[in-house]
C-alpha cells in the first residue's frame, strides 16, 4: 500500500509507525486507519520485529479527525471516498435540522466501524505497541493511543476527548478499560483533558517525562521489550487482552460507534455544524469549550 498519511520503517527489532500529517496536527483522514492496519500487519509478519513504536511528527501526536476539512465541507486532503450519508459526506455536513434531511445511521456505522477496525489493529496486532504522545492527543487521536498496549507521554502533553461536550462519542470505547468506570465518566461527562503527569497518576500512561527526555525514555522502554523473544511477547499480549475482551469491549464499541453518529445529528450537533460552516471549525470549537475554561484543545484541530 502506498502510504499517504503515515510512515513505516524498521530499525533493529523495532517497527516504527509514525503519523505524518504534521501540517494538519496529524489529523485523521479516511486513509489513515487503513494504512495503520496495513503497517501493523507488516510488523506482524516480519520475524525481525519484536515491538511496534507508534508516534507522530510535528507539534503533537494527533488532534483527532481532520474536522476542519469535514465540518466546513472542504474535503480536500481527506483521502479515500466518503460514502453518501456518512458524517463527512458534504451533503450531510451542510444540512441543518430539517425534517427533510436524510441521515442513514447504518451507512454512518459502516464507515466509522471500519475506522475502529483500523485503530483496533493495534490492540489485536501480534506484537506489543508502545505509543509516544507529545504535545497533544485529543478526540479521535485517543483511539490510537488507547488501542496501544503501553503509553508514554510528555509530562505537559494533553490527552482527552473534548468532543464529549458536543458532536462525538469515543468509538473504540476503551476509556473505562484503561482508567476505570468512575474516572472514565469524569472525563466524558466534562470533555476535560489530562496532562501526561496526571495520565500516569490515573493509570492511563505508564510513564511521563519532560520533552527533552521523552525520546530517550521511549527508546529505553522499546529496547527492553525488544529483548524478549517474540513468542513470549505474543502470548503475554494475548493473555492480558482476554481480560479486556471478556468485559464486553466489542459490544461496547458497536454501541459507541452508533452513538458517535447520533451525536452529530442532535439539535446541538446541527448547531455546531452550522457554526463551523459559517465561521469555521475553530470558531465552533472555541464556542464549545469557552464555558469550560479549557481553550487548549481547540488549537489541536488543524
C-alpha positions in Angstrom: 0.0 0.0 0.0 1.2 3.5 -0.8 1.4 5.4 2.4 0.0 8.9 2.3 -0.6 9.7 6.0 2.0 7.7 7.9 5.5 6.3 7.5 6.9 2.9 8.3 10.4 1.8 8.9 12.2 -1.0 10.9 15.3 -0.3 13.0 16.7 -3.4 14.6 13.9 -5.2 16.3 11.6 -2.2 16.4 8.9 -1.3 13.7 8.3 2.4 13.7 4.8 3.7 12.6 4.8 7.5 12.5 1.7 9.7 11.8 2.9 12.0 9.1 0.5 14.9 8.6 2.3 17.5 10.8 0.8 20.5 8.9 -2.7 19.2 10.0 -1.9 18.2 13.5 -1.7 14.6 12.2 -5.4 14.8 11.7 -7.1 11.5 10.9 -8.3 11.0 7.3 -10.2 8.1 5.7 -6.8 6.7 4.6 -5.1 6.7 8.0 -6.9 3.8 9.7 -6.4 1.6 6.6 -2.7 2.5 6.3 -2.3 1.9 10.1 -3.7 -1.6 9.8 -1.5 -2.4 6.8 1.6 -1.3 8.7 0.6 -3.3 11.8 0.2 -6.4 9.7 3.5 -5.8 8.1 5.1 -5.8 11.5 3.1 -8.9 12.5 4.6 -10.8 9.5 8.2 -9.6 10.0 10.2 -12.1 12.0 12.7 -9.4 12.8 10.2 -7.2 14.6 9.6 -7.6 18.3 7.8 -4.4 19.2 6.0 -1.6 17.4 6.7 2.1 18.2 3.8 4.5 17.4 4.4 8.2 17.4 3.5 11.4 15.5 5.5 14.1 13.7 5.2 17.8 14.3 3.9 19.7 17.3 1.8 16.9 18.7 0.8 13.2 18.4 -2.7 13.6 16.9 -5.5 16.2 17.1 -8.3 13.8 16.1 -10.2 13.6 12.9 -9.4 16.3 10.3 -12.7 18.0 11.1 -11.6 21.4 9.8 -12.0 19.8 6.4 -15.1 17.9 7.0 -17.1 20.2 9.3 -16.6 23.1 6.9 -17.5 21.0 3.9 -14.0 21.2 2.4 -12.9 17.7 1.6 -9.5 18.4 0.0 -6.8 16.2 1.5 -9.2 13.9 3.4 -8.4 11.0 1.2 -10.5 8.0 0.3 -14.1 8.0 -0.7 -16.8 9.3 1.6 -20.0 7.1 1.4 -23.2 9.0 0.8 -24.8 9.8 4.1 -21.6 9.4 6.0 -20.5 12.0 8.6 -18.1 13.5 6.2 -20.3 13.5 3.1 -20.6 17.2 2.1 -24.3 16.7 1.6 -24.7 15.7 5.2 -22.2 18.1 6.7 -24.0 21.1 5.5 -27.5 20.1 6.4 -29.4 21.8 9.1 -32.0 20.4 11.4 -34.6 19.8 8.6 -37.1 17.1 8.7 -36.4 16.5 5.0 -32.7 15.9 5.6 -31.5 12.3 5.2 -29.1 10.6 7.5 -28.5 6.9 7.2 -27.2 5.6 10.5 -26.2 2.3 9.0 -24.1 3.9 6.3 -22.6 6.1 9.1 -21.8 3.0 11.2 -20.3 1.1 8.2 -17.7 3.8 7.7 -16.9 4.5 11.3 -16.7 0.9 12.2 -14.1 0.4 9.5 -12.1 3.2 11.2 -12.5 1.4 14.5 -11.1 -1.8 13.0 -8.1 0.1 11.7 -7.4 1.6 15.2 -8.0 -1.8 16.8 -5.3 -3.4 14.6 -3.0 -2.0 17.3 -4.9 -3.9 20.0 -5.2 -7.1 18.0 -1.7 -7.0 16.5 0.6 -9.8 17.5 3.5 -7.6 18.7 3.3 -5.1 21.6 2.7 -1.5 20.6 4.2 1.4 22.6 2.7 4.8 21.8 4.6 8.1 22.5 2.5 11.2 23.0 4.0 14.7 22.9 2.1 17.9 22.7 -1.5 16.7 22.4 -3.6 13.6 21.8 -7.3 14.5 21.7 -10.6 13.3 20.2 -10.1 10.6 17.7 -6.4 10.6 18.3 -7.1 9.0 21.7 -8.4 5.9 19.8 -4.9 5.1 18.6 -3.3 5.9 21.9 -5.7 3.8 23.9 -5.6 0.9 21.4 -1.9 0.7 22.0 -0.5 -1.6 24.7 1.6 1.0 26.6 1.5 4.8 26.6 4.4 7.1 27.4 3.7 10.8 27.5 5.4 14.2 27.7 4.6 15.4 31.2 2.8 18.5 29.9 1.1 16.9 27.0 -2.7 16.9 26.9 -4.9 13.8 26.4 -8.7 13.7 26.4 -11.9 13.6 24.5 -13.3 17.2 24.2 -16.0 16.2 21.6 -17.8 14.6 24.6 -19.1 18.1 25.0 -20.8 18.0 21.7 -20.5 16.1 18.4 -18.8 13.0 19.5 -18.7 9.7 21.4 -15.5 7.6 21.6 -15.9 4.8 19.1 -13.2 2.5 20.4 -14.8 2.8 23.9 -11.6 2.0 25.8 -11.7 4.7 28.4 -13.3 2.5 31.1 -11.0 -0.4 30.4 -8.0 1.9 30.7 -8.8 4.0 33.7 -11.9 2.5 35.3 -15.6 3.4 35.1 -15.6 6.4 37.6 -12.6 8.1 36.0 -13.9 7.5 32.5 -17.2 9.2 33.5 -15.2 12.1 35.0 -13.5 12.7 31.6 -16.5 12.0 29.3 -19.0 14.0 31.4 -16.8 17.1 31.1 -14.7 16.6 28.0 -11.7 17.6 30.1 -8.1 16.6 29.3 -5.3 15.1 31.5 -1.7 16.2 31.4 0.9 13.5 30.9 1.7 13.6 34.6 -2.0 13.2 35.5 -2.3 10.4 33.0 0.3 8.4 34.9 -1.4 9.1 38.2 -4.7 7.8 36.7 -3.1 4.7 35.3 -3.6 5.7 31.7 0.1 6.2 30.8 3.0 4.0 32.1 5.5 6.9 32.3 5.7 10.7 31.8 8.8 12.7 31.0 9.8 16.2 30.1 10.0 16.8 26.3 13.8 16.8 26.5 13.9 13.3 27.9 10.8 11.8 26.3 12.5 10.3 23.3 15.2 8.8 25.5 12.7 7.2 27.8 10.6 5.9 24.9 13.7 4.2 23.3 14.7 2.7 26.6 11.3 1.0 27.0 11.2 -0.1 23.4 14.7 -1.7 23.7 13.8 -3.5 26.9 10.7 -5.0 25.3 12.6 -5.9 22.2 15.0 -8.1 24.2 12.1 -10.6 25.0 11.5 -13.4 22.5 8.6 -12.8 20.1 6.8 -15.9 21.2 6.7 -14.7 24.8 5.5 -11.3 23.8 2.7 -12.6 21.7 1.5 -14.9 24.4 1.6 -12.2 27.1 -0.3 -9.8 24.9 -3.0 -12.4 24.1 -3.3 -13.4 27.7 -3.8 -9.9 29.1 -6.1 -8.8 26.3 -8.5 -11.5 27.1 -9.4 -9.7 30.3 -10.4 -6.6 28.3 -12.3 -8.7 25.7 -14.2 -10.7 28.3 -15.6 -7.5 29.7 -17.7 -7.0 26.6 -15.5 -4.5 24.8 -16.7 -5.4 21.2 -20.3 -4.9 22.2 -19.5 -1.6 23.8 -17.6 -0.5 20.7 -20.6 -1.2 18.5 -22.8 0.9 20.7 -20.2 3.7 20.9 -19.8 3.8 17.1 -23.6 4.1 16.6 -23.8 6.8 19.4 -21.0 8.7 17.7 -23.2 9.1 14.6 -26.2 10.1 16.7 -24.1 12.8 18.4 -23.6 14.5 15.1 -27.3 14.6 14.5 -28.7 16.1 17.6 -30.0 19.7 17.8 -26.7 20.6 19.4 -24.8 18.7 16.8 -26.5 20.6 14.0 -25.9 23.9 15.7 -22.2 23.0 16.0 -22.1 22.1 12.3 -23.9 25.3 11.3 -21.4 27.4 13.3 -18.5 25.5 11.7 -19.9 26.0 8.2 -20.5 29.7 8.8 -17.4 30.8 10.8 -15.0 27.9 10.6 -14.4 24.8 12.7 -12.0 26.5 15.1 -14.7 29.1 16.0 -17.2 26.4 16.6 -14.7 24.6 18.9 -14.0 27.8 20.8 -17.7 28.3 21.4 -18.0 24.7 22.6 -15.1 25.0 25.0 -15.4 28.5 26.3 -17.6 28.0 29.2 -15.4 25.2 30.4 -12.4 27.5 30.6 -10.4 25.0 28.6 -9.5 26.5 25.2 -6.4 24.4 24.7 -7.9 21.5 22.8 -9.4 23.9 20.3 -5.9 24.6 18.9 -5.2 21.0 18.2 -7.5 20.5 15.3 -6.0 22.0 12.1 
